[in-house]
Amino acid sequence: MQHVMEYAAPDTLHRIPTPTPFPVGAANIYLYKGDCLTLFDAGTHTEDAWGVLTCRLGELGVMPRDIEQIFLTHHHLDHIGLSRRIKDVSGATVYAHPEVAKHVEYMYDESLTRVHLEAVMAELGVPMAMANDVIAHRHQHRELLDDFDADRFVEDNTAAGPFEAHFRPGHSATDVLFVHQQERWALTGDHLIRNVTPNPILRRRSENGIREKSLVQYCEALQQTRSLDLGWCFPGHGAAFANHREVVDATFRHIERRNEKVLRVIPTDGATPYEITRLLFRRMSEPQLYYCLSATTGHLELLADQGKLHCRLHEGVYHYHPLRDNLG
C-alpha cells in the first residue's frame, strides 16, 4: 500500500476571489505572507476586481503598495489583468513564463491574430465567414488588456524564492505550477481544478509551423503533476483541495468520457473538426465556437494519438474517420 504523506494547509496563504466578466466566474488571487509579500495571479483588469482586491488586502493588513512580488500562473486575461496596476503602485517584481509577453501581444494585435487563426480555422474546416467571426470574438475583451511586461522569467524545474516552478502546458501554452519547496503546497492556476476539466485551448502555429496538440500536451502535463509529492493545492478558480492524485484521476476519467462521446458522433464516412463540433455542441452560440472547437479538436487529436481514429489531410483540411474496429 502506497504511503501518502500528509501536509498541513499553510496559514501564510490567503485566497481572494475576484469577479470576472467570464462564464467561469470568480478568479482567485492569492496573497502569500512569506519573506516577501507576494501575489499569485492578478485577476481581471476591471474596477470591480480592483475594488475587491484592495478591500480584501486591507482586511489582511496589506495595501497594494506593499506588494513586492507577483507570480503569474499563465497569460489569460482573468489572471494577469491587474499586474500592471499593482506594479505601478508598488514597484513589485513580476515573474512569468518567458512566453507570456508574446501571447499577450498576440491578444492585443488583431492583424497578428488573423495571420495565425485564419490558417488554423481553415485546416479545421471552419467556413471563412465564421472564421472572421471567431477572430472578431477573440478581441471582444480588448478593454481588459493593460500594458504588460515581466521582470523575471520562470523556467521549468527552477527555483523562484521559496517556490519551485513546473511548466505544465495544456490549458494554455504558458501554464506554470508553483510548489512551496519545503511545505509542498502548490498554486495550480488553471492547470488543475477540482471538479473542473480545463479546456486546452487551440494553439497557434510556432515559428517552425508546428501547432502543438493541446489536449495531448495537457494529458502529459497531468501525468507529470500526478507524480509530484504535494499536499494542499490552490487553484485559479474554486476552493483548495488535498490529494491531487485523486483530482488528476478524476480529470482523466472525464477526458475519457468525452472521448467516448466524440467517437459516437463521428459519421462513418468521417468529418472535419468543425463539423464534429457542430454535432457535439448543438446549442453553441457564435462566441462559444472557438472554445467548443478547441475542446473538439483536442479530443480528436488525442484519439488519433491513441490510435482510435484515423486523420487525413484533404485539400488542406483535416478529416477524422473512425477505425473499423471502433464501429459498432
C-alpha positions, 0 to 999 in steps of 0.5 A: 500500500502506497504511503501518502504523506500528509501536509498541513494547509499553510496559514501564510496563504490567503485566497481572494476571489475576484469577479470576472466578466467570464462564464467561469466566474470568480478568479482567485488571487492569492496573497502569500505572507512569506519573506516577501509579500507576494501575489499569485495571479492578478485577476481581471483588469476591471474596477470591480476586481480592483475594488475587491482586491484592495478591500480584501488586502486591507482586511489582511493588513496589506495595501497594494503598495506593499506588494513586492512580488507577483507570480503569474500562473499563465497569460489569460486575461482573468489572471494577469489583468491587474499586474500592471496596476499593482506594479505601478503602485508598488514597484513589485517584481513580476515573474512569468513564463518567458512566453507570456509577453508574446501571447499577450501581444498576440491578444492585443494585435488583431492583424497578428491574430488573423495571420495565425487563426485564419490558417488554423480555422481553415485546416479545421474546416471552419467556413471563412465567414465564421472564421472572421467571426471567431477572430472578431470574438477573440478581441471582444475583451480588448478593454481588459488588456493593460500594458504588460511586461515581466521582470523575471522569467520562470523556467521549468524545474527552477527555483523562484524564492521559496517556490519551485516552478513546473511548466505544465502546458495544456490549458494554455501554452504558458501554464506554470505550477508553483510548489512551496519547496519545503511545505509542498503546497502548490498554486495550480492556476488553471492547470488543475481544478477540482471538479473542473476539466480545463479546456486546452485551448487551440494553439497557434502555429510556432515559428517552425509551423508546428501547432502543438496538440493541446489536449495531448500536451495537457494529458502529459502535463497531468501525468507529470503533476500526478507524480509530484509529492504535494499536499494542499493545492490552490487553484485559479478558480474554486476552493483548495483541495488535498490529494491531487492524485485523486483530482488528476484521476478524476480529470482523466476519467472525464477526458475519457468520457468525452472521448467516448462521446466524440467517437459516437458522433463521428459519421462513418464516412468521417468529418472535419473538426468543425463539423464534429463540433457542430454535432457535439455542441448543438446549442453553441452560440457564435462566441462559444465556437472557438472554445467548443472547437478547441475542446473538439479538436483536442479530443480528436487529436488525442484519439488519433494519438491513441490510435482510435481514429484515423486523420487525413489531410484533404485539400488542406483540411483535416478529416477524422474517420473512425477505425473499423474496429471502433464501429459498432 
